[in-house]
Amino acid sequence: MNKKLITTIAAGFVIAYISSYVLIRLTTDSIVHGVGTSDCNYYYHNVEPGDSGIIRFLINGQFALLFTPLRWLEVQYWYLAQPVGSPLTEKHRKQNKFASCPNTT
């Protein structure tokens, strides 16, 4: 096999792998982003399997394992986009879904 064909096949696998992750991440709850807060600030981020029942958790766990490198990269993205200690976004404040951030209206 020539190098160009091998490179093309490898690039195709990488593109398919990343595209699959993005599709699963954006259209399902198989892999979800979680966030922890403290005093209306971000405290930690994680990207882990969704937990909607035992059977689905086992399937989602397999997806999460398969996509571990991309999950780690996504967590690093979240730490850059919303660093520890930075205030919650207005969307999260309005939802008031975090017990650590009382509604101040």
C-alpha positions in Angstrom: 0.0 0.0 0.0 1.2 3.4 -0.7 1.6 6.1 2.0 -1.1 8.3 0.5 -3.8 5.6 0.7 -2.8 4.8 4.3 -2.9 8.5 5.3 -6.3 8.9 3.6 -7.7 5.8 5.5 -6.3 7.0 8.8 -7.7 10.5 8.3 -11.1 8.9 7.4 -11.1 7.0 10.7 -10.1 10.0 12.7 -12.9 12.1 11.1 -15.4 9.3 11.6 -14.3 9.0 15.3 -14.6 12.7 16.0 -17.9 13.0 14.1 -19.4 10.1 16.0 -18.5 11.6 19.3 -20.0 15.0 18.3 -23.2 13.3 17.1 -23.6 11.2 20.2 -22.7 14.1 22.5 -25.1 16.6 20.9 -28.1 14.3 20.1 -28.3 11.8 22.9 -27.8 11.6 26.7 -25.2 8.8 26.4 -22.4 11.1 27.3 -23.2 14.2 29.3 -21.3 17.3 30.6 -21.7 17.8 34.4 -20.7 20.8 36.4 -20.2 21.5 40.1 -20.6 24.9 41.7 -19.8 26.7 44.9 -21.0 30.1 45.9 -22.3 31.0 42.3 -19.0 30.0 40.8 -17.9 27.0 38.7 -16.0 24.4 40.9 -15.4 21.5 38.5 -16.4 20.0 35.2 -16.8 16.4 34.0 -17.9 14.5 30.9 -19.3 11.1 31.8 -21.8 8.4 30.8 -25.5 9.3 31.2 -27.3 7.4 33.9 -30.8 6.7 32.8 -31.3 3.2 34.1 -28.9 0.2 34.5 -29.1 -1.2 31.0 -28.6 2.3 29.4 -25.9 3.1 31.9 -24.0 0.0 30.8 -24.4 0.9 27.1 -23.5 4.6 27.9 -20.5 3.4 29.8 -19.2 1.6 26.7 -19.6 4.8 24.7 -17.8 6.8 27.4 -15.0 4.3 27.4 -14.7 4.3 23.7 -14.5 8.1 23.6 -12.3 8.6 26.6 -9.7 10.7 24.8 -12.3 13.0 23.4 -14.0 13.3 26.8 -10.7 14.3 28.4 -10.3 16.9 25.6 -13.8 18.2 26.2 -13.2 18.5 29.9 -10.1 20.6 29.2 -12.2 22.8 26.9 -14.7 23.4 29.7 -12.0 24.3 32.1 -10.8 26.9 29.6 -14.3 28.2 28.7 -15.5 28.3 32.4 -12.5 28.2 34.7 -12.7 27.2 38.3 -13.8 30.2 40.3 -15.4 32.0 37.4 -19.0 33.1 37.9 -21.9 31.1 36.6 -23.3 32.1 33.2 -26.5 34.1 33.1 -28.2 31.0 31.7 -27.3 28.9 34.7 -28.2 31.8 37.1 -31.6 32.2 35.5 -32.3 28.5 35.7 -31.4 28.6 39.4 -30.6 24.8 39.1 -27.7 25.0 41.5 -28.4 25.0 45.2 -25.2 26.9 45.9 -26.5 29.9 44.0 -29.6 31.4 45.6 -32.0 33.4 43.4 -31.2 37.1 44.0 -34.2 38.7 42.2 
